[in-house]
Amino acid sequence: MIDSPGFDDAYRTDAEVLSDISTYLSRTDSQGFKLSGIIYLHPISQVKIDGSSLRSLRKLRKLVGDYALGNVVLATSHWSRVSSEEGIRRETELKNTFWKDLISRGAIMTRYSGDQRSGNALIDLLIDKLQIAPDIQRELVDEGKKLIGTTAGHILNEEMIKLRKEHEEQLKKFEGKMDAVMRNRDKNAQEE
């Protein structure tokens, strides 16, 4: 069993996380190891699904591939931080909206209470599954692609291009405002 930081980590970029995951999977593949599954933890205490959570799910799906979603466990955590009613409402929303497609393709949804017994139950859900090579492992090892050429790598690249465009637009707006301030200052200086 391995533990990987999730996407949208506070200290590491998604590219670094994906690079570490792909390096590990490539190395273990050369040693003949495959995954039994992936456990995706989501805090039920999160009030709403935000953009970063949706991007993380999208990356997970591209990293694993649709054919291997039967080896994914979607587990909700932090149940002690919400009332039972609120937790059930959020769990239902995840099941019927945000995780619906993943579940329909074989992903298993369950709860994780944070103790050893619950952790063992998560592992038990995957222990008898056929071992798989997630899409990213197959693309890197079998197809010889570079990380940026994989399906998951494309998503990161798209996000970086989008961020770059957004920053360029913000910079243009700022430059426009600075030009207006400078023109106004020059105009005021000429009038004096």
N, C-alpha and C positions, 0 to 999 in steps of 0.2 A: 504494500500500500504506500502511496506517495501523497503528499499534501502540496498543493500548488497555490500560490497566491491567486486570487481572483482578478478578473479584469477590473479596471477602474480602481486600482490599488493606490493608496495615498502616497506611497514612496517610490513606485515603479511605474513606468509607462506600460501601456498595453503591448507595445512592440517588444519591450524587454520580457514581459511575462510570456508572450507567445513564443519568443525566441528560446526562452528557458524550457518551455514545454516541448517545443519541437526538437531541441537538442537532446532532451531526455528520451523522448520517444524514439528518435533515430538511434541513439546509443543502445537502448534496450532491445530494439528490433534486431540489431546486429548480433545480439546475444540470444536471440530467439524468444524474447519475452513479448507478450501481448497483454493488453488490458482486459480485465473482466468487466470493468465498467467505470463510470464516472459518477460521482456524487456531487450534485450542485446544491449548495446551501443558500437559502434565501430567508432573511429575517422577517418573520410574520409581523414583527413590530414596525416594519417600514410602512408608514402611513399610506403611501401610494407608490405605484410603479413609476419610477422616473426614467428619463431618457437614458441614463447610464445603465440602469437595470435592463432595459430593452436591448441596448447595444451589447451588453454582456450575454444575454440569451442568444442574440443573433450570432455572436462570435462562437459561443458554445456549439450551436447547431452547425456552423460551417467547419469548426474544428473536428467535430465528431462525424458528421455526415448523416443523412437521413436513414441510411440502412442500419446504422449502429445505435439509433435512438432507443432501441429496446434494452440497451445496456446502460441507460442513463437513469439515475434516481434523482428526482426533483424533491428535495426535502426542505420543509419549512422549519425554522428554528426560532428561538427566543420567545417561546410561548408564554413564559412566566412574565413577560413584559406587557402583555395585553389581556384584556378580559376574554373569557371563553367565547362570548358572543361576538366580540370584535374580531378575534382570531378566526372564528368559523366564517364570518362574513368575508374577510380578506382571503382566506383559503379558497372559498367558493369562487371569488373573483379571479384568483390565479387559475383555478381549474377550468373555469368556463370561458375565460378570455385569454389571458397572457400565456398560459401553458397548454391551452386546448390543443393546438396543432401538434405539439411535442408529445402529449399524452396519446393523441390519436395515432401517432406513429410508433407507439410502444414504450415511451418513457413512463416510469412509475412515479407516482406522487405519494409522498408519505410525510409524516412528522418526525422531527428529531428533537428530543427533550433536553439534550445536552449531557446526559449521563452515559455511563459505559454500556448499560443494557440497551439503550436506544441506539447507540453507535454500533453495537454488535448487530442489531436488527437491520441497520442500513447495509452492513457488509453482507449479511445473510441474503439480502435481496439480490446480490450480485454474484455470490460465491459459486453458484452452479451454472452461471451463464457461460455460453461459449465465449472464448477469448476472441477479441476483435482487434483489428488495426483501424484506428480512427482515420478519417479521410486525410488529415494532415500527415499522419505517419505513412500512409500509403503513397501520398503524393511526393513526399520527401524521399522515401527510401525506394519504393518500387518504380516510381516515375522519374526519379532524379531531379525533381524541381527544387529551385531555391525557395526559401521561405516566402519571399515576396510574390512568387509565382503560384503559390497555393491558393485555394479558395479562401482560407482564413486570412492569408496575407493580403489578398485583394481587398478584403473588408477594411483592414487597417489602412491600406493605401488610400482607399476611397475616403475614409474618415480624415486622414491627414490632408488630402487635397481639399476637402470641404473646409477644414479648419484654416488652411492657408488662404483660401478664397475669402472666408469670413474676416480673417485678420487683415487681408489686403483692402477689403471694403471699409473696415474700421479705420485703417490708416488713411485711406483717401478722404473719408469724412473728417478726420482729425486735421489733415493737411488743408482741406477746404476751410475749416473753421479758423485755422491758424492764418491762412491767407487773408480771410475776411478781417481778422483782428489786426493784422499788419497793415492792410489797406486803410482801415479805419484809423489806426494810429498815425499813419503817414498823412492822411487827410486832415486830422486834427492838428498835426504838427505844422502843416502848410497854412492852416487857417490862423494860427497864432502868429 
